[in-house]
Amino acid sequence: MTRTYRLLGADRRFYDSASKGTLGGNRRLRIYGRLDCPNALRWIAKGHYVENRVFFADAETAVAAGYRPCAICLRADWLRFKAGETPGRA
């Protein structure tokens, strides 16, 4: 049996994928970041954040869905976002 993962698409709808998401996000705050983000892991350890957690295939999908990059784990993308540029692209 193949495992499937539930990811959020650019249209803000969930879909099943055979590939694991590369980024996690918070649906309420509309922020996305790395799966190992220290800030997100700290909140998850306290029992928060889990009910609003979503996953994305890539940064472009997260941005298209209306999410902004995390200022902690994706600092360069966040600075581009703050400057009015499209995050996730070098």
Secondary structure, DSSP 4 states (H G I P E B T S, - for coil): ----EEEE-TTS-EEEESSPPSEEEETTTTEEEETT-HHHHHHHHTT-SGGGEEEESSHHHHHHTT-EE-TTT-HHHHHHHHTTSPTT--
